[in-house]
Amino acid sequence: MRSLRFKVFREEIYREEEEMVYCECKYCGEEFEAEEELEVCEECEEAIEYASNPALIVELANKFGCAPKDVGEYEDGEYEIDGIDYLVLTDSEADEKVKEYIEETLWAFSPGFLSMITGVDSEVFEAIQDNDKCEGNNEAIKSILEATNTSIEEVAEEAIRWDGRGHFLDRYSGEEIEVYADGEFYFCYRI
């Protein structure tokens, strides 16, 4: 009786092994076994399934030459892509982030740029910057913008026109990397 049960058990294992299929993930190339033919490994499938925008995860992986399982989504547009942190934003989100950044760093803009945008002599901005207060000069420059009816949006638009958004949002190379997913353009900045 005992050998009969062992024989039946061994045949069931053999039958299960015969039913397994070798598969290769179309995203990461990882080989795996499954009961049926699958195109995506479990790790990549989970990364796509649990993403707020699955199409974006797939396109980010394609653009950066990695697999969806190598793309981690955090809060506020922050992603880790193949071990590197990026800010991934829509066009309007990127413009808003640049505007926020510029509003906090007006003190760092060149006197020539500030003069061009406000119509105030560059010597005024040079005098402000010569006091070596750096960030402490931000409010003084904001008051000049207000006095000249120059909006932060105007400053941001002109700064983007001259330097691009990557200059303000990508602290490594100043690059802006474009990705198209789910009917919308997204812009990536290394942070």
C-alpha positions in Angstrom: 0.0 0.0 0.0 2.8 2.3 0.9 4.6 2.0 -2.4 1.4 2.5 -4.3 0.8 5.9 -2.6 4.4 6.9 -3.4 4.0 5.9 -7.0 0.8 7.9 -7.4 2.4 10.9 -5.7 5.4 10.7 -8.0 3.2 10.6 -11.0 1.3 13.7 -9.9 4.6 15.6 -9.5 5.7 14.4 -12.9 2.4 15.5 -14.4 2.7 19.0 -12.8 6.3 19.3 -14.1 5.1 18.5 -17.6 2.5 21.2 -17.4 5.0 24.0 -16.6 6.0 26.2 -19.5 9.2 28.2 -19.8 8.5 31.9 -20.5 10.6 35.0 -21.1 9.4 38.4 -19.9 8.9 40.8 -22.8 10.1 43.7 -20.5 13.1 42.5 -18.6 14.0 39.3 -20.5 13.9 37.2 -17.3 13.1 33.6 -17.9 10.5 32.0 -15.6 8.2 29.0 -15.4 4.5 29.2 -15.5 1.5 26.9 -15.9 0.6 28.7 -19.1 2.4 30.8 -21.7 2.9 34.3 -20.2 4.6 37.4 -21.7 5.3 39.3 -18.4 7.1 38.1 -15.3 5.4 38.5 -11.9 7.6 41.4 -10.8 7.0 43.5 -13.9 3.3 42.7 -13.9 3.0 43.9 -10.2 4.9 47.1 -11.0 2.5 47.9 -13.9 -0.6 46.7 -12.0 0.0 48.8 -8.9 1.1 52.0 -10.7 -1.2 55.1 -10.7 -0.5 55.3 -14.5 0.5 51.9 -15.8 1.2 53.2 -19.3 3.6 55.8 -17.9 5.5 53.1 -16.0 6.0 51.1 -19.2 7.1 54.1 -21.2 9.5 55.3 -18.6 11.1 51.8 -18.6 11.3 51.9 -22.4 12.8 55.4 -22.4 15.4 54.6 -19.8 16.3 51.1 -21.0 15.1 49.2 -18.0 12.1 47.0 -17.0 8.9 48.2 -15.3 10.0 46.4 -12.2 12.9 48.9 -12.1 10.6 51.9 -11.9 9.4 52.9 -8.5 6.7 55.4 -8.0 6.6 57.8 -5.0 4.7 60.9 -4.2 4.5 64.3 -5.9 5.8 63.1 -9.3 8.9 61.5 -7.9 10.1 58.2 -9.4 13.1 56.0 -9.0 14.1 54.8 -12.4 16.8 52.1 -12.6 18.3 53.4 -9.3 18.2 57.1 -10.1 15.7 59.6 -8.7 13.6 61.6 -11.2 10.8 64.2 -11.1 8.2 63.2 -13.8 5.7 65.9 -14.6 3.1 67.0 -17.1 3.7 70.1 -19.1 1.6 72.3 -16.7 3.1 70.7 -13.6 6.6 71.4 -14.9 5.8 75.0 -15.5 4.4 75.3 -12.0 7.4 73.7 -10.4 9.7 76.1 -12.3 7.6 79.1 -11.2 7.9 77.9 -7.6 11.6 77.4 -7.9 12.2 80.8 -9.5 10.1 82.6 -6.9 12.4 81.2 -4.2 15.6 82.0 -6.1 15.1 85.4 -7.5 18.1 86.5 -5.6 20.3 84.3 -7.8 19.3 85.7 -11.2 21.7 87.9 -13.0 21.2 91.7 -12.7 21.1 91.9 -16.5 18.2 89.4 -16.7 16.3 91.1 -13.9 16.8 94.5 -15.5 15.6 93.2 -18.9 12.4 91.8 -17.4 11.5 94.7 -15.1 13.0 97.7 -16.9 14.9 98.7 -13.7 18.6 99.5 -14.2 20.8 96.5 -13.6 22.9 98.7 -11.1 19.9 98.5 -8.7 20.1 94.7 -8.7 23.9 94.7 -8.5 23.7 96.9 -5.4 21.2 94.5 -3.8 23.3 91.5 -4.6 26.5 93.2 -3.4 25.2 93.1 0.2 25.9 89.3 0.2 22.6 88.4 1.8 21.9 85.9 -1.0 18.5 84.3 -0.1 17.8 87.3 2.1 17.6 89.5 -1.0 14.6 87.6 -2.4 11.9 89.8 -0.8 13.6 93.0 -2.0 13.6 91.7 -5.6 10.0 90.5 -5.2 9.0 94.1 -4.1 10.7 95.5 -7.3 8.8 93.0 -9.4 5.5 94.1 -7.7 6.4 97.8 -8.1 7.0 97.3 -11.9 3.9 95.1 -12.3 6.1 92.2 -13.4 4.5 88.9 -12.4 6.4 85.8 -11.4 4.8 84.1 -14.4 6.4 86.6 -16.7 9.8 86.0 -15.1 9.3 82.2 -15.3 8.2 82.3 -19.0 11.2 84.4 -19.9 13.6 82.3 -17.9 12.3 79.1 -19.5 12.5 80.7 -22.9 16.2 81.4 -22.3 17.4 78.4 -20.3 14.6 75.7 -20.6 12.9 74.0 -17.7 15.6 71.5 -17.2 18.0 74.2 -16.1 15.8 74.8 -13.0 14.5 71.3 -12.3 17.4 68.9 -13.3 20.3 69.7 -10.9 22.6 67.2 -12.6 22.7 68.0 -16.3 19.9 70.6 -16.9 18.2 68.1 -19.2 14.6 67.6 -19.9 13.7 64.1 -21.1 10.3 63.8 -22.9 8.1 60.7 -22.6 4.7 60.2 -24.3 2.3 57.9 -22.4 -1.5 57.5 -22.3 -2.1 60.5 -24.6 0.0 62.9 -22.7 3.6 64.2 -22.7 5.6 63.9 -19.5 8.9 65.5 -18.7 11.6 63.9 -16.6 14.2 65.7 -14.5 17.0 64.0 -12.5 16.9 65.1 -8.9 
